[in-house]
Structure formats: C-alpha cells, structure tokens
Amino acid sequence: MLNSGGSVNTHIEASKPSSFEFPGFEKGAMFDLGHPLLNRIAESFVKAAGIGAVQAVSREAYFTATEASGLGSSNGTPPDISGHKKNRFPDLRGGNSSKSLEAMVKHTGKESLQWGLAAGVYSGLTYGLKEARGAHDWKNSAVAGAITGVALALTSDCSSHEQIVQCAITGAAISSAANLLSGIF
C-alpha cells in the first residue's frame, strides 16, 4: 500500500475480532426458525432434553454405584429415593454390553423426549397466551402448566384418568406458584 509520502507501506495490520460472532444469533438465541414462538419452543426443547438425558444417566449411575457398594434399599438408601428404583432402566442388565447400552440409550432418549416435550409445550403456551392476552400473569402459567401436565401424563407407560387429572393439577399449581413467587425473590 502507498502511504501519503509515496513509499510502500509493508506493515499489514491484522484485525482480531474481539469475540467470535454468529450472524443472526443475537441475544443468545440458538435457533432462527422465522418466528419467535418456534424459536422459543425449539430452544426450550433442546435445552430441557439435554437436561433430561443427564438426569436419566446420572440416576442410573447413582443406583448402579449404590448397588455395587452393597447399599440396597434395605441397607441405607433413604426410603424417598428407593421408591424411584422402579423408574430405572429395566433392561440395562442385559445379557451382553451391547444390549445394556441399547437399553440405556433407548430409555435415556425417552426421558429426554419427555423433558423436551414438557419444556417446549410450556414455553410455547406461555408465549402464545402472553401474545393473545397481552399479559403474562399467573393465569397464563396455570393454563400452560395444566396442559403440560396432561401432555406429560399421556407420555407415561400406563396413564389413567386419575393420573392425567393429578398431573394437570400439579402442573398448574407448580407453574402458578413459580410465577407468583418470581416477583418476590
């Protein structure tokens, strides 16, 4: 490059970006599907599904470790935890490691799907209700929680009418309480 004195400037400045940026991903959004509702549902689904997978594998690792150490439900596992053993991966102790791994992946995938479904449905409903009603309050949270509870109950292996109603009530109560308490803390 020529400078103002007519001599050639051989010094080239390298511009270093201060941070790596993805175009179109402002405000930390993972997806750009063309509509904020779709973006929110997809992002919530992916994040919660990942959490569900970690939770499922961690739970199985915990129970495997307690069994290996000789701590069974009668030898020291608290009763509130031992009740969850029925949710363990029943086929994990297969005849070979291939069958065990296949069972673990299958059950982890199912649990991830349930967590993702819950987060996606809840997030989409709260966003949609907020846009429709023009307000985000405990009523939106109660409706979204109840419908999410029903969706989760329907994904269980044996869902009865009573279980569906219980899940709807529990979902509405938890999400309403979380909404009401969010302003306090």
C-alpha positions, 0 to 999 in steps of 0.5 A: 500500500502507498502511504501519503509520502509515496513509499510502500507501506509493508506493515499489514495490520491484522484485525482480531475480532474481539469475540467470535460472532454468529450472524443472526444469533443475537441475544443468545438465541440458538435457533432462527426458525422465522418466528419467535414462538418456534424459536422459543419452543425449539430452544426450550426443547433442546435445552430441557432434553439435554437436561433430561438425558443427564438426569436419566444417566446420572440416576442410573449411575447413582443406583448402579454405584449404590448397588455395587457398594452393597447399599440396597434399599434395605441397607441405607438408601433413604426410603424417598429415593428407593421408591424411584428404583422402579423408574430405572432402566429395566433392561440395562442388565442385559445379557451382553454390553451391547444390549445394556447400552441399547437399553440405556440409550433407548430409555435415556432418549425417552426421558429426554423426549419427555423433558423436551416435550414438557419444556417446549409445550410450556414455553410455547403456551406461555408465549402464545397466551402472553401474545393473545392476552397481552399479559403474562400473569399467573393465569397464563402459567396455570393454563400452560402448566395444566396442559403440560401436565396432561401432555406429560401424563399421556407420555407415561407407560400406563396413564389413567384418568386419575393420573392425567387429572393429578398431573394437570393439577400439579402442573398448574399449581407448580407453574402458578406458584413459580410465577407468583413467587418470581416477583418476590425473590 
